[in-house]
Amino acid sequence: MQTAALEQRYRARQARGVLRRWLEPPQPFVMNPREPRDYPLGRWNLYVGGAGRTVPGYVNLDLFPMPGVDVAADAHALPFAGERFQRIECDAVLEHVVDPARVVAELVRVLAPGGYLHLVTPFCHPFHEYPKDYRRFTLDGLKLLAPELEVVAEGWRTGPAATLLVFTLEFAKCLLPWRWWRVFAHFTLGWLLFPLRYLDLALLPAARAGRLGNHCYLWLRKAG
Ligand SMILES: C[S@@+](CC[C@H](N)C(=O)[O-])C[C@H]1O[C@@H](n2cnc3c(N)ncnc32)[C@H](O)[C@@H]1O
């Protein structure tokens, strides 16, 4: 996907009318309530890939200068001094970068001693370009990227029911040749099927949920 097309996507999302937002089906997933969220923030915190959203308390870094973005830069070469940030969020970004090992090395470099790095990545999830889509991750694969950090929490953010729903919706759209049919499927199937997402509240605690997990997370801590 070209830069201009990505920028257009963010702007279109922001410009969505009230009616569209009102009719939009609920997300086809629920977040794992056991995923920790309360690791301490510091004076400086970094959010990678937050274009189009506001992230209070964080410096929002993304590739392009778009609404919500504080610093436009490539995460492969962060424009910050070392050991600057107490907490770093990198949520659904690593599948879009050319070299995830280099990006994580940069995140580790700018993380303060004692600071926390939160990585979230898809495992079973449809293709989606921001601006490219290169890969998927398992929890073990994710850990290989930052072996020097201590794993303080790990698990599945969204589980097998989320996987089932996102692939069912995409499969239905694959079958439909016309855009307006796909829009119709998005709204009707989205509203009909979303209650199934709550199955994940029962499935996520089981270890086998990871066999078909949708997104996994790691919380990592730098010594110091
Ligand atoms: C799927 S979106 C993440 C969405 C966001 N974390 C959220 O949960 O709403 C991926 C984001 O990563 C950004 N991105 C992709 N490659 C990047 C890179 N090399 N450096 C910085 N940001 C990048 C994209 O521009 C996009 O905004």
The ligand as an ORCA input file, in Angstrom:
! r2SCAN-3c Opt
* xyz 0 1
  C      -2.043     -1.782     12.688
  S      -1.492     -0.140     12.972
  C      -1.346     -0.072     14.742
  C      -2.536      0.464     15.336
  C      -2.425      0.903     16.771
  N      -1.369      0.346     17.541
  C      -3.709      0.551     17.379
  O      -3.742     -0.437     18.111
  O      -4.698      1.197     17.035
  C       0.232     -0.149     12.596
  C       0.836      1.219     12.689
  O       2.256      1.083     12.646
  C       2.776      2.099     11.821
  N       4.073      1.680     11.294
  C       4.310      0.729     10.359
  N       5.631      0.634     10.112
  C       6.245      1.533     10.933
  C       7.598      1.912     11.142
  N       8.602      1.335     10.465
  N       7.855      2.889     12.023
  C       6.856      3.500     12.718
  N       5.553      3.167     12.579
  C       5.240      2.203     11.686
  C       1.713      2.263     10.732
  O       1.838      3.504     10.075
  C       0.444      2.124     11.538
  O      -0.036      3.347     12.045
*
